[in-house]
Amino acid sequence: MNFTVAGTGSALPKKVITNDDLSKIVDTDDEWIKKRTGISSRHILSDETITDIAFMAADAAIADSKIDVADLDLIIVSTVSSDYLTPSLACIIQGHIGATCPAFDISAACTGFIYALDIAKNYFQSGNAKNILIVSADAMSRIVDWTHRSTCVLFGDGAGAVVLSKGSDLLAIKLTSESNLDIISIPHVTGNSPFSELKKDLSYIKMDGRETYKFAFAAICKNTNDVAQLAGIDVNDIDYFITHQANIRIIEAAQQRMNVPIEKFLNNIDSAGNTSSATIPILLDQENKKGTFKPGDILVLNSFGAGLTTGAAIIRWSKTTN
Ligand SMILES: CC(C)(COP(=O)(O)OP(=O)(O)OC[C@H]1O[C@@H](n2cnc3c(N)ncnc32)[C@H](O)[C@@H]1OP(=O)(O)O)[C@@H](O)C(=O)NCCC(=O)NCCS
């Protein structure tokens, strides 16, 4: 016994920033960004906060699930960029939706949603939960260096959410962590201690793009095979691949290596970019709302990010479109 997906939700900031917009602030152009990443535009916070966007995603997932908030047993939020260090975004969402259950945030960078699914699985398996809300929300626009063309073009802001209920649709899940500060890191805010004698790094994302690319490609291929094996299915039995939207070239390279039809890979990178841990639940919700999935479909969710962390899960879709 683990869980089934009862509802999905997502929200994106209203402001859309195109590649041409970016070419006015850094030395780049639409052709380079599209060709090297697959991104045309992304949504960026302007007069909203990431808390506002997370509220919208949570509200939508709860509405889609038709579950009463009083029946939620836990709220897990994955984020690296919420509006407050404390209270957690999960506690803030708890107040917004009027729930009374425990709530906490986790940090596993872009893999946060898969880590949250694994935590949820354990709550269901131990009999400690019947319904869990997961929200993944990230405001990467707060932590990219807007003068650095190799990183600022890659990311967007947004939030995705799911309500999970007791069920048996998680067929396999796998997480990995491998400590590495050199490939991707975001230094924390440094404060203004008059006693600190250390050099203060600015709180911007630092990434070795090429190393990240290699790590991501290897992780997607290996983790897909591993979770398929754990679930006792063939990779060809997977109906849809919902893969972290970091670079379309990473996704296409993995698709070719696994020799799977490209139509099985669902993407929104063109219009959303990389929204860190929000990426997978946003894409899941967009496809759910489009009616892409039918009951019985097998989905693999695949992500990777700073840590270095990776995670993959195979779920069976049981939900009928509302
Ligand atoms: C970042 C990334 C798009 C860069 O693409 P790339 O093909 O590796 O490009 P390189 O970094 O080798 O740069 C090639 C050239 O383009 C330039 N360039 C970098 N960003 C540019 C931009 N936005 N516009 C124009 N030129 C750019 C570089 O300066 C370099 O110029 P040079 O050859 O004169 O030195 C790619 O490495 C990538 O997607 N990596 C993975 C990132 C990722 O997954 N991050 C999320 C982790 S969760």
The ligand as an SDF file (V2000), in Angstrom:
LIG
                    3D

 48 50  0  0  0  0  0  0  0  0999 V2000
   24.2900   25.6940  -19.8590 C   0  0  0  0  0  0  0  0  0  0  0  0
   24.2380   25.0720  -21.2540 C   0  0  0  0  0  0  0  0  0  0  0  0
   22.9600   25.4620  -21.9550 C   0  0  0  0  0  0  0  0  0  0  0  0
   25.4100   25.6310  -22.0600 C   0  0  0  0  0  0  0  0  0  0  0  0
   25.3980   25.0420  -23.3410 O   0  0  0  0  0  0  0  0  0  0  0  0
   26.7570   24.5260  -23.9900 P   0  0  0  0  0  0  0  0  0  0  0  0
   26.4120   24.0200  -25.3320 O   0  0  0  0  0  0  0  0  0  0  0  0
   27.3780   23.5750  -23.0140 O   0  0  0  0  0  0  0  0  0  0  0  0
   27.5740   25.8380  -24.1270 O   0  0  0  0  0  0  0  0  0  0  0  0
   28.9690   26.2420  -23.4560 P   0  0  0  0  0  0  0  0  0  0  0  0
   28.7990   26.4770  -21.9830 O   0  0  0  0  0  0  0  0  0  0  0  0
   30.0080   25.2760  -23.8940 O   0  0  0  0  0  0  0  0  0  0  0  0
   29.2080   27.6200  -24.1410 O   0  0  0  0  0  0  0  0  0  0  0  0
   29.4390   27.7260  -25.5400 C   0  0  0  0  0  0  0  0  0  0  0  0
   29.5900   29.1840  -25.8710 C   0  0  0  0  0  0  0  0  0  0  0  0
   28.3360   29.8410  -25.7620 O   0  0  0  0  0  0  0  0  0  0  0  0
   28.4700   30.9750  -24.9200 C   0  0  0  0  0  0  0  0  0  0  0  0
   27.2010   31.2000  -24.2240 N   0  0  0  0  0  0  0  0  0  0  0  0
   26.8370   30.7390  -23.0190 C   0  0  0  0  0  0  0  0  0  0  0  0
   25.5960   31.1660  -22.7220 N   0  0  0  0  0  0  0  0  0  0  0  0
   25.1970   31.9050  -23.7890 C   0  0  0  0  0  0  0  0  0  0  0  0
   24.0280   32.6110  -24.0710 C   0  0  0  0  0  0  0  0  0  0  0  0
   22.9840   32.6440  -23.2380 N   0  0  0  0  0  0  0  0  0  0  0  0
   23.9480   33.2410  -25.2600 N   0  0  0  0  0  0  0  0  0  0  0  0
   24.9610   33.2430  -26.1350 C   0  0  0  0  0  0  0  0  0  0  0  0
   26.1110   32.5820  -25.9150 N   0  0  0  0  0  0  0  0  0  0  0  0
   26.2150   31.9200  -24.7340 C   0  0  0  0  0  0  0  0  0  0  0  0
   29.6060   30.6510  -23.9920 C   0  0  0  0  0  0  0  0  0  0  0  0
   30.1880   31.8170  -23.4610 O   0  0  0  0  0  0  0  0  0  0  0  0
   30.5400   29.9250  -24.9320 C   0  0  0  0  0  0  0  0  0  0  0  0
   31.2370   30.8740  -25.6820 O   0  0  0  0  0  0  0  0  0  0  0  0
   32.7970   30.6330  -26.0680 P   0  0  0  0  0  0  0  0  0  0  0  0
   32.7910   29.3810  -26.9020 O   0  0  0  0  0  0  0  0  0  0  0  0
   33.1360   31.8670  -26.8130 O   0  0  0  0  0  0  0  0  0  0  0  0
   33.5000   30.4540  -24.7520 O   0  0  0  0  0  0  0  0  0  0  0  0
   24.3630   23.5250  -21.1910 C   0  0  0  0  0  0  0  0  0  0  0  0
   25.6660   23.1750  -20.7970 O   0  0  0  0  0  0  0  0  0  0  0  0
   23.3810   22.9120  -20.2460 C   0  0  0  0  0  0  0  0  0  0  0  0
   22.1770   22.9490  -20.4500 O   0  0  0  0  0  0  0  0  0  0  0  0
   23.8550   22.2620  -19.1640 N   0  0  0  0  0  0  0  0  0  0  0  0
   23.0040   21.6330  -18.1910 C   0  0  0  0  0  0  0  0  0  0  0  0
   22.3460   22.6720  -17.3220 C   0  0  0  0  0  0  0  0  0  0  0  0
   21.3410   22.0560  -16.3930 C   0  0  0  0  0  0  0  0  0  0  0  0
   20.8550   20.9720  -16.5840 O   0  0  0  0  0  0  0  0  0  0  0  0
   21.0230   22.8070  -15.3290 N   0  0  0  0  0  0  0  0  0  0  0  0
   20.0090   22.4700  -14.4030 C   0  0  0  0  0  0  0  0  0  0  0  0
   20.4450   21.5610  -13.3730 C   0  0  0  0  0  0  0  0  0  0  0  0
   19.0990   21.1710  -12.3570 S   0  0  0  0  0  0  0  0  0  0  0  0
  1  2  1  0
  2  3  1  0
  2  4  1  0
  2 36  1  0
  4  5  1  0
  5  6  1  0
  6  7  2  0
  6  8  1  0
  6  9  1  0
  9 10  1  0
 10 11  2  0
 10 12  1  0
 10 13  1  0
 13 14  1  0
 14 15  1  0
 15 16  1  0
 15 30  1  0
 16 17  1  0
 17 18  1  0
 17 28  1  0
 18 19  1  0
 18 27  1  0
 19 20  2  0
 20 21  1  0
 21 22  1  0
 21 27  2  0
 22 23  1  0
 22 24  2  0
 24 25  1  0
 25 26  2  0
 26 27  1  0
 28 29  1  0
 28 30  1  0
 30 31  1  0
 31 32  1  0
 32 33  2  0
 32 34  1  0
 32 35  1  0
 36 37  1  0
 36 38  1  0
 38 39  2  0
 38 40  1  0
 40 41  1  0
 41 42  1  0
 42 43  1  0
 43 44  2  0
 43 45  1  0
 45 46  1  0
 46 47  1  0
 47 48  1  0
M  END
$$$$
